[in-house]
Amino acid sequence: MKNLLLFCLILMTLACTSTPETYENIDWQGHRGARGVYPENTWSAFQYAIDQNMTTLEMDVVISKDGKVVVSHEPFLNHKICLDTAGNSIAEMEEKEWNIYKMTYEELKKCDCGSIGNPDFPHQKQVSSPKPLLYDIIKNTIEYCEKEGKELPFLNVEIKYEDGNQNQFHPEIAKFSDLTYTILDANYPKEKWNIQSFDFDVLKYFHITYPKVPLAALVYESGAWEKQFEELGFTPEIYSPYHQLVDKKMVTELHEKGVKIIPWTVNEEKDAARLLKIGVDGIITDYPDLADKFRNNP
């Protein structure tokens, strides 16, 4: 009886001290670099994501008045995170007057979008930074990875196009897409980047014009992916829904279609655990260190 009790005690001890389940080959993506830790879409955020061994750097691009591809989530200066050219705060009702598509990059780079922090991410470090060019983020990434002996990350580049805003906050789809493609194609390994968008017309344009570029369909609404693919007219390489829309059935059906599923934006450990358990291919997160909770670290 003593031996049996001892054996049961050992089993209980092992169960309590066993390491959590780990997941390999997950595409961990730093959302806007590392929005929870550093100012979004800045080199500081992307460098941190690289240091945290993110597989992919996720970013957004817009276009300036002089046709520069700028890394920014909004096509204007978000009053929460940006100062104007004189270093003054921007009123919410005036933020869209600071329209990037109506500013040259020389004007835009005078605006600081890092030193005041983001009230939605109170632990974010404050680092003075202008909105960078896509070219400069690419250049910095290549140089930093060579210096540190790190593998180049993938780039997941979102084209921030909204129907109705063409020629007001951004150019037409063709020009917007061509400018972005040209920078990526000329400066980053072709097998190391993809385009994503919520706007299906952008994806359709890329599918026809640049058929070798992998595409990710971003969606807010219900996971009716069959109807969404029908609207697209083709099957994208990646499906990226809001994370709460994802269930096991969706993952299974998409994998049967040969489609990867990479939900956004996952910042809680419990949400990441659920998604990984049902078999998603990647996680987009504001907190790159979330990955360490699931990696099989020695």
C-alpha positions in Angstrom: 0.0 0.0 0.0 2.9 2.4 0.8 4.4 1.7 -2.6 1.1 2.4 -4.3 0.7 5.7 -2.4 4.3 6.7 -3.2 3.7 6.0 -6.9 0.5 8.1 -6.9 2.3 10.9 -5.2 5.1 10.9 -7.8 2.5 11.0 -10.6 0.7 13.9 -9.0 4.0 15.8 -8.6 4.9 15.2 -12.3 1.5 16.4 -13.4 1.9 19.6 -11.4 5.4 20.4 -12.6 5.1 19.3 -16.2 6.0 22.0 -18.8 3.1 23.5 -20.8 2.3 22.3 -24.2 4.6 23.8 -26.9 4.0 24.5 -30.5 6.5 24.4 -33.3 6.4 26.2 -36.7 4.1 28.9 -35.6 4.3 32.2 -37.5 4.6 34.7 -34.7 3.9 38.2 -36.1 4.8 41.4 -34.3 1.7 43.6 -34.9 2.9 47.1 -36.1 6.2 45.8 -34.8 5.5 45.6 -31.1 2.7 48.1 -30.4 2.3 47.1 -26.8 6.0 47.8 -26.0 7.2 50.5 -28.4 5.5 53.1 -30.6 3.7 51.4 -33.4 5.2 51.1 -36.9 8.6 52.6 -35.9 12.0 51.1 -36.1 12.2 50.8 -32.3 9.1 48.5 -32.5 10.4 46.4 -35.4 13.9 46.1 -33.8 12.3 44.8 -30.6 10.2 42.3 -32.5 13.4 41.0 -34.3 15.1 40.7 -30.9 12.2 38.7 -29.6 12.6 36.3 -32.6 9.3 37.2 -34.3 8.9 35.2 -37.5 7.2 38.1 -39.2 7.0 41.9 -38.9 3.5 43.1 -39.5 3.1 46.7 -40.7 0.8 49.1 -42.6 1.6 51.4 -45.4 0.2 54.7 -46.8 1.3 57.1 -49.5 2.7 60.7 -49.1 2.0 63.6 -51.5 5.3 62.9 -53.2 4.7 59.2 -53.7 6.7 57.8 -50.9 5.6 54.6 -49.2 5.2 55.5 -45.5 4.8 53.0 -42.7 1.6 54.2 -40.9 -1.7 52.7 -39.8 -3.7 55.8 -40.6 -3.3 58.0 -43.6 -3.3 61.0 -41.2 -1.7 61.9 -37.9 -3.5 60.1 -35.2 -4.1 62.6 -32.4 -3.4 60.0 -29.7 0.2 59.3 -30.7 1.4 62.2 -33.0 2.6 65.8 -32.6 2.4 68.2 -35.5 5.3 69.8 -37.4 5.8 72.4 -34.7 5.7 69.8 -31.9 2.2 70.7 -30.7 -0.5 68.2 -29.8 -3.3 67.6 -32.3 -7.0 67.9 -31.5 -9.0 64.8 -32.4 -11.3 66.9 -34.6 -8.3 68.2 -36.5 -6.3 65.0 -37.0 -7.6 64.3 -40.5 -6.4 67.8 -41.6 -2.9 66.3 -41.1 -3.5 64.2 -44.2 -0.3 62.3 -45.1 -1.4 62.1 -48.8 -1.3 65.9 -48.8 2.1 66.2 -47.2 5.5 65.6 -48.7 7.7 63.2 -46.7 10.0 66.1 -45.8 7.1 67.8 -44.1 5.9 64.5 -42.5 9.2 63.5 -41.0 9.1 66.7 -38.8 6.1 65.1 -36.9 6.9 63.0 -33.9 4.8 59.9 -33.5 6.5 58.2 -30.6 7.4 60.5 -27.7 4.0 61.0 -26.2 3.2 57.3 -26.0 -0.2 55.7 -26.6 -2.9 55.9 -23.9 -4.3 52.6 -25.0 -0.9 50.9 -24.2 0.2 52.6 -20.9 3.4 50.5 -20.6 4.6 51.4 -24.0 8.1 53.0 -24.0 8.2 56.6 -25.3 10.7 57.0 -28.1 10.7 60.0 -30.4 10.2 58.9 -34.0 8.8 60.2 -37.2 6.8 57.9 -39.4 9.4 55.9 -41.3 9.6 55.0 -45.0 9.0 51.4 -46.0 12.4 51.5 -47.7 14.2 52.6 -44.5 12.5 49.8 -42.4 13.6 47.3 -45.0 17.2 48.7 -45.0 17.4 48.8 -41.2 16.0 45.2 -40.9 18.6 43.8 -43.4 21.5 45.6 -41.8 20.4 44.8 -38.2 19.9 41.1 -39.0 23.3 40.9 -40.7 25.0 42.6 -37.7 23.3 40.4 -35.1 23.5 37.1 -37.1 19.7 36.7 -37.2 17.6 35.3 -40.0 15.6 37.8 -41.9 12.0 38.0 -40.8 9.1 37.9 -43.2 7.3 41.1 -43.8 3.5 41.2 -43.7 2.6 44.5 -45.4 -1.0 45.8 -45.2 -2.2 48.3 -47.8 -4.4 50.7 -46.0 -6.9 51.4 -48.8 -10.5 52.3 -48.2 -12.9 52.7 -51.1 -14.2 56.2 -51.2 -11.0 57.8 -50.0 -9.0 57.4 -53.3 -7.4 60.7 -54.4 -8.3 62.1 -50.9 -6.3 60.0 -48.5 -4.5 57.7 -50.9 -4.1 57.1 -54.6 -6.1 54.7 -56.7 -5.5 51.0 -56.1 -3.2 50.5 -59.1 -0.8 53.3 -58.1 -1.0 52.5 -54.4 -0.2 48.8 -55.1 2.5 49.5 -57.7 4.4 51.9 -55.5 4.3 49.4 -52.6 5.3 46.4 -54.8 8.2 48.3 -56.4 9.8 49.0 -53.0 9.4 45.5 -51.8 10.4 43.7 -55.0 13.5 45.8 -55.4 14.8 45.6 -51.8 13.7 42.5 -50.0 13.9 38.8 -50.9 10.9 37.8 -52.9 10.1 34.8 -50.8 10.1 36.8 -47.6 7.1 39.0 -47.9 3.3 39.1 -48.5 0.6 41.6 -49.0 -2.5 41.8 -46.9 -5.6 44.0 -47.0 -9.2 44.3 -45.7 -10.1 45.7 -49.2 -10.7 42.8 -51.5 -10.2 45.0 -54.6 -6.6 45.5 -53.5 -6.2 41.7 -53.3 -7.8 41.2 -56.7 -5.5 43.7 -58.2 -2.4 41.9 -56.8 -3.7 38.5 -57.8 -4.0 39.6 -61.4 -1.0 41.9 -61.7 1.5 40.2 -59.4 0.3 36.6 -59.2 3.4 35.3 -57.5 2.9 37.5 -54.4 1.3 35.6 -51.5 -1.9 37.3 -50.3 -3.7 37.5 -46.9 -7.4 38.3 -46.7 -8.1 40.3 -43.6 -11.6 40.2 -42.3 -13.6 41.9 -39.4 -16.9 40.2 -39.9 -18.2 36.6 -39.4 -16.0 33.8 -40.5 -18.1 33.1 -43.6 -14.9 32.4 -45.5 -16.6 30.5 -48.4 -18.6 33.6 -49.4 -15.6 35.8 -48.9 -13.5 33.6 -51.2 -16.3 33.6 -53.7 -16.3 37.4 -53.6 -12.5 37.4 -54.0 -12.7 35.1 -57.0 -9.7 33.1 -55.9 -8.3 31.3 -52.8 -5.8 33.4 -50.9 -2.7 31.9 -49.3 -3.6 33.3 -45.9 -6.9 34.0 -44.1 -6.6 36.5 -41.2 -9.9 37.0 -39.3 -10.4 38.7 -35.9 -9.3 36.0 -33.4 -12.7 35.6 -31.7 -14.2 34.4 -35.0 -11.9 31.4 -35.2 -13.0 27.9 -34.2 -11.8 24.4 -34.9 -14.2 23.9 -37.8 -12.9 26.9 -39.6 -9.3 25.9 -39.1 -10.0 22.3 -40.4 -11.9 23.5 -43.4 -9.3 26.1 -44.4 -6.4 23.6 -44.0 -8.3 21.3 -46.3 -8.2 24.1 -48.8 -4.5 24.6 -48.3 -5.1 28.0 -46.7 -3.1 29.1 -43.6 -5.1 30.8 -40.9 -3.4 33.6 -38.9 -5.8 35.6 -36.7 -5.3 39.1 -35.3 -4.7 40.7 -32.8 -4.0 38.3 -29.9 -2.7 39.8 -26.7 -4.0 37.5 -24.0 -2.2 34.2 -23.1 -5.6 32.4 -22.8 -6.6 33.5 -26.3 -3.3 32.4 -27.8 -3.6 29.0 -26.0 -7.0 28.4 -27.4 -6.1 29.3 -30.9 -2.9 27.2 -30.9 -4.7 24.2 -29.5 -7.2 24.3 -32.4 -4.4 24.5 -34.9 -3.9 28.0 -36.3 -0.7 28.6 -38.3 0.2 31.9 -36.7 -0.5 34.6 -34.2 -0.5 38.3 -34.7 0.2 40.1 -31.4 1.1 43.5 -30.0 3.3 41.7 -27.4 6.1 39.7 -29.0 7.2 38.2 -25.7 3.8 36.4 -25.7 5.5 33.8 -27.9 7.9 32.8 -25.2 5.1 31.3 -23.2 4.5 28.7 -25.9 7.9 28.1 -27.5 9.9 25.1 -26.7 12.8 26.9 -25.2 15.8 24.9 -23.9 
